[in-house]
Amino acid sequence: MPIFDNHFHLDPRGLYMEAARMFEKAGGTHLMLTHLPYDDLLLSSGEDYGAAYARTLKTADLVRRETKVTVFVAVGPYPVDLLRLDEALGLAAAVGAMKRGMDLAAKLVRDGEAIALGEIGRPHFRVASDLWAASNEVLQHGMALAKDVGCAVILHTEDPTPETYEEFGRMADAVGLPREKVVKHHSPPLVLADEVHGCVPSVLARGDHLREALRKGGPFLMETDYIDDPRRPGAVLGPATVPRKTAKLRTTGALTDADAAVIHQVLPSKTYGIDVR
C-alpha cells in the first residue's frame, strides 16, 4: 500500500537526503515536497523566487535518483515573506513581488514541474490589519491562478476552525476554484463535512490527532510538516513519522485497510489529480 506524506520539506543544510532515506526505510513511498523559504536566498523582487523554486525542484530530482520514493512538488511564495518584503520594499511593492512569485509557481505547474501551489496563505500569527488584508489579496491571486492551471493550493495559515475553513471555501468560490482543491496543511483533527466545508484537511501525524480524526470518520490527508532545520531536529514531526504511525495504527486495528487507502491513495489522487499507487 502507498504511504503518502502530504507535507515534507528538505533543506541542503539539514538532514536532506538522509531524511528522505529515513522516510523510505520506515515504509514511506510518496511525499509532497513543499517549497520552503531558504534563508540564504534573499528576496528583493518577485523574480528571485525563480532561483528558490529551482532549488526545491533540484532537491526533488535528487530524491528521485537516490531513493525509490515518488516525489511530488508544491511551490509558492511563503506567506511570511510578505513581512520581510514589506520592510524592504513597502507594502504595495511587496504585494507585487508576492504575486509575481505566485505567477512563477503557476508556470511551473503549467509546465509539469510541480503539481500544486504551496505553501501559500497568510501569517500564522497576528499581524497588522493592512498586512492581513494584503496576505488575503495574494492568497486569492494564488487561488485564481490555481483555477486557471487546474491545480490544488496548499494553505499555510493560522490554526483553522470551522469558520476559517468556511472562509477559505468562500475565497475559492469567488475565483471558481473547487473547494476540494483547497488543502489546509498543519490541520488539527477537523475532518467532518460541517467542519471543513468542502476543503481538504491535512492532519498532523500525531497520535492524538490521528485517533480523533479516525474516530470522527471524515476523509483527511496525513503529514509531518518535517522542516529539516538543524536548529530544531525532528520538527515539526520526524521524517519517518507518517509510515510509522500508519503501521502502528493498522497493527492495533485503529486504522483499517480501507481508511489507509483513502488517506494515502484515494484522497491524494483526487485532490492533486495524480495517480498514487
DRENTOR-770534 format. One line per field, with one value per atom (N, C-alpha, C): atom name; residue in three letters; x, y, z. Coordinates in steps of 0.001 Angstrom, whole numbers. Layout:
<sites>
site <- [CA/...] $
code <- [ALA/...] $
u <- [X/...] $
v <- [Y/...] $
w <- [Z/...] $
</sites>
This chain:
<sites>
site <- [N/CA/C/N/CA/C/N/CA/C/N/CA/C/N/CA/C/N/CA/C/N/CA/C/N/CA/C/N/CA/C/N/CA/C/N/CA/C/N/CA/C/N/CA/C/N/CA/C/N/CA/C/N/CA/C/N/CA/C/N/CA/C/N/CA/C/N/CA/C/N/CA/C/N/CA/C/N/CA/C/N/CA/C/N/CA/C/N/CA/C/N/CA/C/N/CA/C/N/CA/C/N/CA/C/N/CA/C/N/CA/C/N/CA/C/N/CA/C/N/CA/C/N/CA/C/N/CA/C/N/CA/C/N/CA/C/N/CA/C/N/CA/C/N/CA/C/N/CA/C/N/CA/C/N/CA/C/N/CA/C/N/CA/C/N/CA/C/N/CA/C/N/CA/C/N/CA/C/N/CA/C/N/CA/C/N/CA/C/N/CA/C/N/CA/C/N/CA/C/N/CA/C/N/CA/C/N/CA/C/N/CA/C/N/CA/C/N/CA/C/N/CA/C/N/CA/C/N/CA/C/N/CA/C/N/CA/C/N/CA/C/N/CA/C/N/CA/C/N/CA/C/N/CA/C/N/CA/C/N/CA/C/N/CA/C/N/CA/C/N/CA/C/N/CA/C/N/CA/C/N/CA/C/N/CA/C/N/CA/C/N/CA/C/N/CA/C/N/CA/C/N/CA/C/N/CA/C/N/CA/C/N/CA/C/N/CA/C/N/CA/C/N/CA/C/N/CA/C/N/CA/C/N/CA/C/N/CA/C/N/CA/C/N/CA/C/N/CA/C/N/CA/C/N/CA/C/N/CA/C/N/CA/C/N/CA/C/N/CA/C/N/CA/C/N/CA/C/N/CA/C/N/CA/C/N/CA/C/N/CA/C/N/CA/C/N/CA/C/N/CA/C/N/CA/C/N/CA/C/N/CA/C/N/CA/C/N/CA/C/N/CA/C/N/CA/C/N/CA/C/N/CA/C/N/CA/C/N/CA/C/N/CA/C/N/CA/C/N/CA/C/N/CA/C/N/CA/C/N/CA/C/N/CA/C/N/CA/C/N/CA/C/N/CA/C/N/CA/C/N/CA/C/N/CA/C/N/CA/C/N/CA/C/N/CA/C/N/CA/C/N/CA/C/N/CA/C/N/CA/C/N/CA/C/N/CA/C/N/CA/C/N/CA/C/N/CA/C/N/CA/C/N/CA/C/N/CA/C/N/CA/C/N/CA/C/N/CA/C/N/CA/C/N/CA/C/N/CA/C/N/CA/C/N/CA/C/N/CA/C/N/CA/C/N/CA/C/N/CA/C/N/CA/C/N/CA/C/N/CA/C/N/CA/C/N/CA/C/N/CA/C/N/CA/C/N/CA/C/N/CA/C/N/CA/C/N/CA/C/N/CA/C/N/CA/C/N/CA/C/N/CA/C/N/CA/C/N/CA/C/N/CA/C/N/CA/C/N/CA/C/N/CA/C/N/CA/C/N/CA/C/N/CA/C/N/CA/C/N/CA/C/N/CA/C/N/CA/C/N/CA/C/N/CA/C/N/CA/C/N/CA/C/N/CA/C/N/CA/C/N/CA/C/N/CA/C/N/CA/C/N/CA/C/N/CA/C/N/CA/C/N/CA/C/N/CA/C/N/CA/C/N/CA/C/N/CA/C/N/CA/C/N/CA/C/N/CA/C/N/CA/C/N/CA/C/N/CA/C/N/CA/C/N/CA/C/N/CA/C/N/CA/C/N/CA/C/N/CA/C/N/CA/C/N/CA/C/N/CA/C/N/CA/C/N/CA/C/N/CA/C/N/CA/C/N/CA/C/N/CA/C/N/CA/C/N/CA/C/N/CA/C/N/CA/C/N/CA/C/N/CA/C/N/CA/C/N/CA/C/N/CA/C/N/CA/C/N/CA/C/N/CA/C/N/CA/C/N/CA/C/N/CA/C/N/CA/C/N/CA/C/N/CA/C/N/CA/C/N/CA/C/N/CA/C/N/CA/C/N/CA/C/N/CA/C/N/CA/C/N/CA/C/N/CA/C/N/CA/C/N/CA/C/N/CA/C/N/CA/C/N/CA/C/N/CA/C/N/CA/C/N/CA/C/N/CA/C/N/CA/C/N/CA/C/N/CA/C/N/CA/C/N/CA/C/N/CA/C/N/CA/C/N/CA/C/N/CA/C] $
code <- [MET/MET/MET/PRO/PRO/PRO/ILE/ILE/ILE/PHE/PHE/PHE/ASP/ASP/ASP/ASN/ASN/ASN/HIS/HIS/HIS/PHE/PHE/PHE/HIS/HIS/HIS/LEU/LEU/LEU/ASP/ASP/ASP/PRO/PRO/PRO/ARG/ARG/ARG/GLY/GLY/GLY/LEU/LEU/LEU/TYR/TYR/TYR/MET/MET/MET/GLU/GLU/GLU/ALA/ALA/ALA/ALA/ALA/ALA/ARG/ARG/ARG/MET/MET/MET/PHE/PHE/PHE/GLU/GLU/GLU/LYS/LYS/LYS/ALA/ALA/ALA/GLY/GLY/GLY/GLY/GLY/GLY/THR/THR/THR/HIS/HIS/HIS/LEU/LEU/LEU/MET/MET/MET/LEU/LEU/LEU/THR/THR/THR/HIS/HIS/HIS/LEU/LEU/LEU/PRO/PRO/PRO/TYR/TYR/TYR/ASP/ASP/ASP/ASP/ASP/ASP/LEU/LEU/LEU/LEU/LEU/LEU/LEU/LEU/LEU/SER/SER/SER/SER/SER/SER/GLY/GLY/GLY/GLU/GLU/GLU/ASP/ASP/ASP/TYR/TYR/TYR/GLY/GLY/GLY/ALA/ALA/ALA/ALA/ALA/ALA/TYR/TYR/TYR/ALA/ALA/ALA/ARG/ARG/ARG/THR/THR/THR/LEU/LEU/LEU/LYS/LYS/LYS/THR/THR/THR/ALA/ALA/ALA/ASP/ASP/ASP/LEU/LEU/LEU/VAL/VAL/VAL/ARG/ARG/ARG/ARG/ARG/ARG/GLU/GLU/GLU/THR/THR/THR/LYS/LYS/LYS/VAL/VAL/VAL/THR/THR/THR/VAL/VAL/VAL/PHE/PHE/PHE/VAL/VAL/VAL/ALA/ALA/ALA/VAL/VAL/VAL/GLY/GLY/GLY/PRO/PRO/PRO/TYR/TYR/TYR/PRO/PRO/PRO/VAL/VAL/VAL/ASP/ASP/ASP/LEU/LEU/LEU/LEU/LEU/LEU/ARG/ARG/ARG/LEU/LEU/LEU/ASP/ASP/ASP/GLU/GLU/GLU/ALA/ALA/ALA/LEU/LEU/LEU/GLY/GLY/GLY/LEU/LEU/LEU/ALA/ALA/ALA/ALA/ALA/ALA/ALA/ALA/ALA/VAL/VAL/VAL/GLY/GLY/GLY/ALA/ALA/ALA/MET/MET/MET/LYS/LYS/LYS/ARG/ARG/ARG/GLY/GLY/GLY/MET/MET/MET/ASP/ASP/ASP/LEU/LEU/LEU/ALA/ALA/ALA/ALA/ALA/ALA/LYS/LYS/LYS/LEU/LEU/LEU/VAL/VAL/VAL/ARG/ARG/ARG/ASP/ASP/ASP/GLY/GLY/GLY/GLU/GLU/GLU/ALA/ALA/ALA/ILE/ILE/ILE/ALA/ALA/ALA/LEU/LEU/LEU/GLY/GLY/GLY/GLU/GLU/GLU/ILE/ILE/ILE/GLY/GLY/GLY/ARG/ARG/ARG/PRO/PRO/PRO/HIS/HIS/HIS/PHE/PHE/PHE/ARG/ARG/ARG/VAL/VAL/VAL/ALA/ALA/ALA/SER/SER/SER/ASP/ASP/ASP/LEU/LEU/LEU/TRP/TRP/TRP/ALA/ALA/ALA/ALA/ALA/ALA/SER/SER/SER/ASN/ASN/ASN/GLU/GLU/GLU/VAL/VAL/VAL/LEU/LEU/LEU/GLN/GLN/GLN/HIS/HIS/HIS/GLY/GLY/GLY/MET/MET/MET/ALA/ALA/ALA/LEU/LEU/LEU/ALA/ALA/ALA/LYS/LYS/LYS/ASP/ASP/ASP/VAL/VAL/VAL/GLY/GLY/GLY/CYS/CYS/CYS/ALA/ALA/ALA/VAL/VAL/VAL/ILE/ILE/ILE/LEU/LEU/LEU/HIS/HIS/HIS/THR/THR/THR/GLU/GLU/GLU/ASP/ASP/ASP/PRO/PRO/PRO/THR/THR/THR/PRO/PRO/PRO/GLU/GLU/GLU/THR/THR/THR/TYR/TYR/TYR/GLU/GLU/GLU/GLU/GLU/GLU/PHE/PHE/PHE/GLY/GLY/GLY/ARG/ARG/ARG/MET/MET/MET/ALA/ALA/ALA/ASP/ASP/ASP/ALA/ALA/ALA/VAL/VAL/VAL/GLY/GLY/GLY/LEU/LEU/LEU/PRO/PRO/PRO/ARG/ARG/ARG/GLU/GLU/GLU/LYS/LYS/LYS/VAL/VAL/VAL/VAL/VAL/VAL/LYS/LYS/LYS/HIS/HIS/HIS/HIS/HIS/HIS/SER/SER/SER/PRO/PRO/PRO/PRO/PRO/PRO/LEU/LEU/LEU/VAL/VAL/VAL/LEU/LEU/LEU/ALA/ALA/ALA/ASP/ASP/ASP/GLU/GLU/GLU/VAL/VAL/VAL/HIS/HIS/HIS/GLY/GLY/GLY/CYS/CYS/CYS/VAL/VAL/VAL/PRO/PRO/PRO/SER/SER/SER/VAL/VAL/VAL/LEU/LEU/LEU/ALA/ALA/ALA/ARG/ARG/ARG/GLY/GLY/GLY/ASP/ASP/ASP/HIS/HIS/HIS/LEU/LEU/LEU/ARG/ARG/ARG/GLU/GLU/GLU/ALA/ALA/ALA/LEU/LEU/LEU/ARG/ARG/ARG/LYS/LYS/LYS/GLY/GLY/GLY/GLY/GLY/GLY/PRO/PRO/PRO/PHE/PHE/PHE/LEU/LEU/LEU/MET/MET/MET/GLU/GLU/GLU/THR/THR/THR/ASP/ASP/ASP/TYR/TYR/TYR/ILE/ILE/ILE/ASP/ASP/ASP/ASP/ASP/ASP/PRO/PRO/PRO/ARG/ARG/ARG/ARG/ARG/ARG/PRO/PRO/PRO/GLY/GLY/GLY/ALA/ALA/ALA/VAL/VAL/VAL/LEU/LEU/LEU/GLY/GLY/GLY/PRO/PRO/PRO/ALA/ALA/ALA/THR/THR/THR/VAL/VAL/VAL/PRO/PRO/PRO/ARG/ARG/ARG/LYS/LYS/LYS/THR/THR/THR/ALA/ALA/ALA/LYS/LYS/LYS/LEU/LEU/LEU/ARG/ARG/ARG/THR/THR/THR/THR/THR/THR/GLY/GLY/GLY/ALA/ALA/ALA/LEU/LEU/LEU/THR/THR/THR/ASP/ASP/ASP/ALA/ALA/ALA/ASP/ASP/ASP/ALA/ALA/ALA/ALA/ALA/ALA/VAL/VAL/VAL/ILE/ILE/ILE/HIS/HIS/HIS/GLN/GLN/GLN/VAL/VAL/VAL/LEU/LEU/LEU/PRO/PRO/PRO/SER/SER/SER/LYS/LYS/LYS/THR/THR/THR/TYR/TYR/TYR/GLY/GLY/GLY/ILE/ILE/ILE/ASP/ASP/ASP/VAL/VAL/VAL/ARG/ARG/ARG] $
u <- [838/0/875/547/1309/1223/2296/2325/2750/1829/1977/2075/3180/3320/2997/1952/1427/2164/3129/3819/5174/6223/7568/8544/9418/10437/11806/12679/14077/14961/16021/16930/18353/19147/20531/21336/20924/21640/21158/20105/19578/20010/19175/19491/19423/18573/18472/18217/19105/18828/18709/19376/19244/17804/17150/15753/14864/15124/14350/14570/15805/16087/15436/15355/14657/13179/12578/11178/10992/11878/11771/11997/13008/13330/12177/11424/10290/9052/9113/7985/7306/7817/7228/7487/6490/6612/6397/5595/5248/5299/5802/5756/5520/4931/4749/5882/6858/7963/7489/7366/6794/7898/7824/8827/8885/10094/10264/11143/11078/11937/13369/14304/15715/16335/16802/17297/18508/19254/20446/20145/18907/18493/17605/18195/17470/16548/15366/14372/14399/14558/14461/13428/12935/11880/11194/10093/9382/10191/11088/11890/12814/13155/14057/13456/12139/11515/11940/12321/12733/13898/14924/16086/15714/14836/14421/13648/12722/11965/12893/13894/14823/15530/15828/16469/15524/14260/13297/13142/13080/12955/14205/15369/16614/16618/16135/16042/15135/13988/13068/13747/14477/15182/16220/16892/17908/17279/16147/15454/15047/14558/14156/15342/16515/17692/18240/18191/18857/17948/16634/15695/14666/13772/12657/11372/11482/10311/9790/8482/7835/7629/8159/8143/7255/6299/5509/5954/5802/6339/5244/5251/4410/5323/5069/5872/4961/5487/4733/5442/5116/5753/5257/6181/5846/5177/4031/3260/4022/4913/5624/6654/6980/7862/7322/6006/5410/5924/6139/6591/8001/8878/10251/10279/9466/9418/8801/7847/7236/8283/9129/10173/11176/11455/12476/11939/10670/10152/8939/8269/6971/5882/4681/3645/3172/2962/2457/3438/4729/5728/5878/5711/5799/4683/3479/2354/2643/3179/3531/4561/5549/6580/6002/5118/4493/3631/2897/2064/2926/4058/4963/5517/5838/6274/5199/3949/2827/2718/2907/2841/3911/5128/6211/5908/5299/4923/3862/2882/1829/2401/3406/4040/4706/5323/5946/4901/3730/2636/2200/2020/1590/2595/3877/4930/5169/4432/4566/5695/6343/7431/6920/5736/5114/3649/2990/1587/647/1185/326/1029/233/769/793/1978/2041/3484/3654/2522/2291/1057/690/-386/-656/-1709/-1467/-1376/-1192/-433/141/919/88/764/94/42/386/377/-252/-562/-1242/-320/-843/-107/-1045/-495/-1298/-2373/-3450/-4605/-4262/-3369/-3033/-2241/-1379/-642/-1570/-2547/-3529/-4333/-4808/-5578/-4720/-3464/-2570/-2311/-2149/-1933/-3123/-4317/-5516/-5617/-5178/-5176/-4237/-3046/-2087/-2614/-3226/-3792/-4871/-5746/-6811/-6235/-5163/-4487/-3970/-3412/-2938/-4065/-5189/-6338/-6831/-6841/-7260/-6307/-5023/-4049/-4238/-4487/-4709/-5920/-6952/-8118/-7734/-6933/-6552/-5702/-4765/-3875/-4398/-5512/-6137/-5416/-4947/-4222/-4816/-4294/-4682/-3791/-4269/-3459/-3288/-2100/-1803/-1600/-2473/-2533/-1720/-946/-287/-1023/-1640/-2403/-2345/-3116/-3327/-4025/-4010/-4718/-6186/-6734/-8082/-9172/-10308/-11558/-12568/-13734/-14749/-15054/-14972/-15249/-14165/-12889/-11847/-11889/-12243/-12420/-13511/-14587/-15643/-15154/-14330/-13747/-12905/-12057/-11234/-12113/-13182/-14092/-14735/-15140/-15745/-14716/-13473/-12430/-12228/-12239/-12102/-13314/-14494/-15716/-15640/-15084/-15064/-14259/-13288/-12462/-12708/-13669/-14016/-13151/-12350/-11534/-12376/-12497/-13277/-12738/-13644/-13206/-12387/-12631/-11885/-10425/-10077/-8685/-8014/-8659/-8103/-7671/-6364/-5800/-5269/-5760/-5251/-4221/-2960/-1877/-1791/-1165/-985/-2346/-3250/-4610/-4776/-5557/-5992/-7025/-7534/-8463/-9872/-9959/-11245/-11431/-12351/-12468/-13905/-14870/-16266/-16709/-17765/-18224/-18552/-19183/-19558/-18399/-17230/-16031/-15118/-15035/-14086/-14764/-16088/-16851/-16322/-16037/-15632/-14145/-13369/-11907/-11304/-10013/-9339/-8386/-8613/-7694/-6491/-5311/-4081/-3658/-3924/-3823/-2407/-1887/-580/-599/453/504/889/234/352/-681/-332/-1247/-2618/-2677/-3977/-4786/-4127/-4821/-5381/-4568/-4998/-6133/-6028/-7103/-8420/-8374/-9600/-10155/-9296/-9758/-10375/-9762/-10312/-11616/-11713/-12957/-14103/-13820/-14860/-15259/-14264/-14579/-14549/-14183/-14113/-12797/-12762/-11512/-10491/-9211/-8153/-6848/-5918/-4553/-3722/-2512/-1644/-289/279/1547/2394/3696/4600/4904/4854/5405/6850/7588/9010/9731/10446/11022/12527/13174/14589/15495/15230/16006/16987/18308/19269/19169/18553/18374/17211/16325/15142/15007/15881/15845/14488/13950/12692/11452/11590/10413/9877/8586/7548/7386/7372/7457/8568/9144/10284/9927/10926/10657/10063/10234/9689/8315/7753/6544/5336/5073/3856/3854/4904/4848/4791/5492/5472/4110/3502/2182/1152/1267/321/439/1660/1859/1335/1593/1144/-378/-1020/-2476/-3114/-2487/-3008/-2837/-1711/-1454/-2460/-2811/-3764/-5207/-5452/-6815/-7521/-6829/-7450/-7588/-6753/-6777/-7013/-8146/-8446/-7706/-7638/-7019/-7769/-9093/-9903/-9594/-9476/-9126/-7747/-6787/-5436/-5409/-6215/-6256/-6790/-7782/-8318/-7253/-6569/-5580/-4399/-3900/-2620/-2738/-3933/-4054/-5233/-6431/-7633/-7697/-7568/-7705/-6548/-5284/-4227/-4449/-4865/-5100/-6196/-7275/-8405/-8038/-7368/-7073/-6090/-5042/-3961/-4015/-4967/-5043/-3855/-3405/-2247/-2648/-1759/-2008/-1072/-1601/-799/-1025/8/-79/1315] $
v <- [-1198/0/1252/2259/3516/4171/4853/5650/7057/8008/9355/10372/11114/12250/13506/14196/15303/16627/16696/17984/17710/17883/17451/18435/19001/19927/19262/19678/19258/20473/20579/21716/21187/21645/21163/21346/22253/22486/21579/20794/19877/18444/17484/16082/15784/16512/16469/15039/14439/13125/12053/12235/11268/11240/12397/12437/11689/11862/11129/9631/9224/7797/7263/8071/7659/7421/8305/8141/6833/6588/5380/4121/4128/2952/2573/3572/3311/2812/2825/2345/3399/4640/5703/5497/5801/5597/6859/7795/9003/10195/11320/12517/13764/14747/16063/16937/17174/18051/19486/20181/21513/22558/23556/24627/25303/25676/26411/27635/28642/29818/29487/29666/29422/30729/30738/31975/32544/31679/32165/32722/32571/33150/34346/35527/36722/37181/37613/38075/39589/40100/41546/41888/40874/41078/39742/39786/38558/37614/38156/37308/36387/36773/35952/34602/34494/33202/32128/32524/31547/30696/31340/30607/29745/30261/29490/28241/28396/27230/26219/26709/25806/24900/25426/24589/23480/23794/22767/21705/22130/21168/20302/20889/20118/19078/19470/18535/17366/17664/16591/15607/16116/15241/14383/14969/14231/13093/13353/12296/11173/11531/10503/9642/10257/9498/8605/9100/8396/7464/7529/6642/6155/5297/4844/5606/6665/7457/8247/8242/9075/10470/11481/12834/13732/14379/15433/16760/17840/19129/20189/20977/22165/23372/24431/25651/26863/27873/29109/30009/31288/32225/32005/31763/31528/32777/32634/33822/34834/34373/35302/36123/35705/36527/37942/38083/39403/40415/39968/40892/41401/40508/40919/41823/41473/42294/43659/43711/44990/45911/45365/46182/46693/45886/46259/47130/46872/47494/48390/48260/48896/47906/48119/47096/46874/47934/47767/46953/47288/46550/45120/44955/43614/42722/43263/42505/42134/43086/42804/41698/41704/40668/39301/39264/38001/37458/38343/37899/37399/38070/37599/36221/36027/34716/33664/34054/33143/32828/33846/33631/32634/32775/31863/30442/30318/28994/28360/29162/28636/28183/28883/28466/27109/26860/25559/24450/24753/23775/23551/24635/24522/23723/23881/23184/21756/21332/19972/19746/20835/20701/20558/21077/20993/20633/20217/19819/20662/21561/22371/23668/24661/25910/25797/25919/25773/25877/26171/26536/28040/28424/29816/30154/31435/31765/33068/32989/34194/33816/34816/34500/33717/32864/32044/32748/34024/34812/36164/36900/38175/39198/39891/40967/42162/43290/44494/44240/44984/44744/44929/45874/46066/44878/44293/43107/41902/41813/40716/40830/42022/42221/41942/42398/42155/40659/39936/38489/37800/38199/37608/37946/39126/39505/38605/38375/37497/36068/35619/34271/34101/35087/34968/34970/35716/35686/34275/33645/32277/31316/31477/30610/30786/32026/32276/31607/31689/31022/29507/28962/27526/27088/27903/27591/27576/28538/28646/27460/27004/25909/24548/24531/23274/22504/23211/22518/22871/22223/22498/23568/24164/25056/24411/24556/24051/25262/25405/26633/26562/27617/27899/29086/28882/29947/29722/30524/30271/28916/28372/27122/27295/26374/26585/26211/26815/26463/26191/25655/25519/26839/27936/29243/29638/29363/29706/28778/27518/26623/27175/27656/28231/29491/30293/31478/31078/30068/29614/29096/28420/27935/29069/30110/31260/31966/32059/32677/31878/30564/29725/29891/29927/30109/31386/32434/33741/33736/32810/32763/31500/30688/29494/28283/28296/27138/26168/24920/23970/23834/23791/23686/22419/21386/20143/20272/21430/21712/22629/22879/23722/22823/22686/21800/22649/22396/23117/22255/22664/21917/22268/21351/21548/21687/20802/20882/20030/20516/19656/18672/17775/16751/17279/18285/18746/18059/17125/16302/16140/16495/16305/17376/17070/17983/19357/19412/20714/21396/20764/21376/21934/21232/21646/22303/22213/22942/22733/21492/21156/21207/21788/21827/20518/20357/19099/19312/18638/18771/17859/18396/17612/17574/16464/16352/15972/16675/16329/14901/14139/12724/12501/13210/12976/11938/11094/10029/10504/11563/12045/12627/13367/13935/12831/11825/10766/9940/9616/8838/9596/10908/11707/11819/12030/12114/10799/9687/8386/8114/8538/8357/9106/10314/11100/10490/9954/9229/10019/11287/12058/11829/12026/11817/12910/12530/13507/12981/13911/13580/13561/13015/12899/13530/14233/14921/14998/15233/15519/17004/17749/19104/19084/18068/17995/19167/19989/21215/21117/20046/19794/20956/21458/22570/22019/22137/21587/22224/23396/24042/23439/22711/22103/20669/19781/18407/17734/17116/16393/17242/18547/19412/19471/19610/19571/18131/17181/15762/15158/14079/13480/12879/12690/12257/10861/10016/8653/8533/9642/9578/9030/9485/9042/7535/6936/5480/4735/5226/4529/4624/5811/5964/5136/5120/4331/2857/2338/930/610/1484/1240/1229/2175/2241/1047/575/-615/-1852/-1946/-3100/-3179/-2032/-2017/-2103/-1996/-2048/-709/354/1679/2224/1719/2154/932/907/-206/-37/-1107/-1009/-14/24/962/2400/2653/4002/4405/3487/3786/4081/3363/3606/4995/5451/6800/7848/7701/8685/8757/7606/7553/7404/7090/6812/7536/7298/7820/9338/9898/11345/12116/11681/12389/12380/11249/11157/12115/12150/13021/14496/14833/16235/16835/16084/16632/16190/15322/14855/14001/13168/12309/10854/9967/8533/7982/7750/7260/5750/4997/3526/2919] $
w <- [0/0/0/-815/-768/607/983/2214/1809/1936/1388/2518/2572/3498/2707/3112/2322/2525/3429/3638/4239/3427/3784/3163/3984/3493/3542/2649/2698/2454/3244/3146/3060/2096/1992/3272/4140/5393/6512/6250/7241/6970/7361/7075/5585/4887/3426/2940/2162/1602/2671/3791/4866/5389/5439/5867/4879/3595/2589/2729/3011/3186/4459/5499/6722/6453/5673/5287/4522/3565/2759/3594/4443/5250/6170/6642/7531/6773/5451/4658/3820/3840/3034/1558/742/-699/-1521/-1026/-1770/-818/-1310/-485/-1334/-686/-1267/-765/-1619/-1267/-1438/-326/-322/-200/-1050/-1043/317/719/1962/1708/2568/2380/2772/1846/2115/2599/3826/4425/3698/3001/2320/932/474/-807/-506/-491/-97/-1210/-826/-1788/-1874/-3081/-3284/-4348/-5039/-6028/-6284/-6992/-7316/-8175/-8998/-9872/-9082/-7856/-7058/-6699/-6784/-6487/-7483/-8676/-9668/-9186/-8622/-8117/-6915/-6071/-4893/-5305/-6233/-6694/-7367/-8080/-8761/-7757/-6567/-5546/-5097/-4903/-4498/-5578/-6824/-7924/-8041/-7820/-7849/-6734/-5561/-4442/-4785/-5402/-5793/-6730/-7700/-8642/-7922/-6935/-6195/-5390/-4751/-4003/-4948/-6110/-7080/-7508/-7641/-8060/-6946/-5711/-4622/-3829/-4067/-3393/-4407/-3940/-4770/-4446/-3658/-3265/-4460/-4626/-5631/-5041/-5714/-5179/-6032/-5379/-5998/-5386/-6140/-5689/-5651/-4573/-4461/-4282/-5025/-4928/-4783/-4116/-3940/-2949/-2936/-2002/-574/316/1724/2289/2948/3354/4194/5074/5955/5183/3956/3118/2958/2991/2786/3801/5039/6079/5780/5359/5043/3810/2814/1606/1888/2794/3170/3786/4656/5284/4253/3248/2262/1142/730/-486/-272/870/1035/662/1196/1086/-346/-1104/-2473/-3323/-3221/-3991/-3470/-2168/-1585/-2115/-2189/-2748/-4197/-4944/-6330/-6449/-5564/-5593/-5246/-4263/-3885/-5027/-5677/-6799/-7957/-8184/-9231/-8872/-7598/-7145/-7359/-7167/-7412/-8899/-9734/-11189/-11639/-11108/-11477/-11014/-9842/-9342/-10240/-10656/-11529/-12866/-13359/-14618/-14470/-13318/-13087/-13046/-12509/-12549/-13987/-14709/-16111/-16936/-16607/-17352/-16868/-15828/-15329/-14352/-13884/-12925/-11486/-11217/-9896/-10088/-9006/-9139/-8290/-7455/-6587/-6247/-5842/-5307/-3789/-3196/-1759/-1249/44/849/734/495/334/1359/1542/2504/3219/4543/5344/6616/7309/8514/9533/10283/11286/12643/12657/13879/13569/14619/14448/13791/12789/12122/11974/11549/11349/10293/10396/9522/8048/7735/6322/5772/6599/6176/6033/6918/6834/5545/5257/4032/2798/2821/1693/1516/2614/2546/1902/2283/1682/199/-177/-1595/-2392/-1845/-2517/-2572/-1480/-1451/-2509/-2628/-3627/-5046/-5251/-6543/-6827/-5806/-5977/-6277/-5612/-5875/-7311/-7788/-9167/-10158/-9881/-10742/-10706/-9515/-9393/-10206/-10198/-11025/-12496/-12910/-14321/-14779/-13921/-14331/-13889/-13143/-12769/-11686/-10647/-9576/-8215/-7196/-5819/-5205/-4118/-3293/-1920/-1353/-14/881/1871/2654/3940/4155/5428/6033/7184/7842/9347/10058/11471/11652/12872/13128/12748/11960/11441/12439/12228/12890/11781/12105/11055/10353/11092/10490/9491/9811/8852/7645/7863/6711/5777/6351/5518/4809/5477/4840/3636/3792/2671/1531/1886/860/78/775/89/-791/-337/-1162/-2448/-2331/-3521/-4439/-3857/-4659/-5489/-4899/-5552/-6841/-6969/-8182/-8998/-8555/-9319/-9058/-7986/-7641/-6818/-7228/-6437/-5019/-4049/-2660/-2415/-3167/-2985/-3419/-3977/-4341/-3317/-2193/-1137/14/203/1222/2366/3564/4748/5448/5288/5924/7399/8167/9613/10296/9922/10446/11697/12651/13745/13203/14024/13527/13247/12399/11876/10527/10438/9230/8744/9564/9182/8190/7446/6401/6956/8147/8701/9412/9420/9976/8879/7736/6692/5498/5396/4383/2963/2649/1287/1036/1966/1832/2320/2133/2453/3619/4751/5879/5729/6024/6077/7540/8183/9639/10046/11048/11601/12132/11847/12199/13660/14539/15969/16365/17323/17694/18097/18929/19383/18237/17338/16182/15293/15031/14121/14719/15983/16612/16596/16854/16834/15424/14445/13060/12611/12978/12608/13341/14583/15332/14669/14195/13531/12187/11474/10252/8965/9009/7771/7052/5731/4984/5279/5280/5520/4933/4697/4350/5631/5550/6717/6399/7364/7127/8388/8168/9280/9403/8300/8249/8731/8315/8649/7995/8791/8241/7992/8418/8124/8559/9748/10300/11331/11106/12068/13440/13526/14826/15589/14889/15521/15003/15418/14906/15153/14111/14246/14199/14045/13998/12560/12391/13398/13906/12985/13308/12461/12930/12249/10904/10028/8662/8541/9544/9483/10134/10605/11429/10686/9474/8770/8539/7973/7815/9143/10147/11437/12112/12113/12718/11962/10639/9847/10210/10275/10608/12001/12963/14332/14417/13766/13816/13115/12061/11384/12259/12943/13803/14941/15509/16625/16175/14884/14383/14361/14791/14777/13365/12444/11053/10180/9490/8604/7282/6515/5198/4329/4464/3673/4060/5362/5825/5312/5404/4958/3468/2697/1253/945/1691/1479/1783/2911/3349/2386/1995/1288/-227/-709/-2136/-2762/-2263/-2917/-2836/-1631/-1479/-2118/-1978/-2715/-4221/-4751/-6200/-6639/-5881/-6224/-6074/-5000/-4689/-5676/-6004/-6829/-8283/-8620/-9988/-10385/-9461/-9673/-9523/-9864/-9749/-8680/-7479/-6375/-6269/-6563/-6433/-6324] $
</sites>
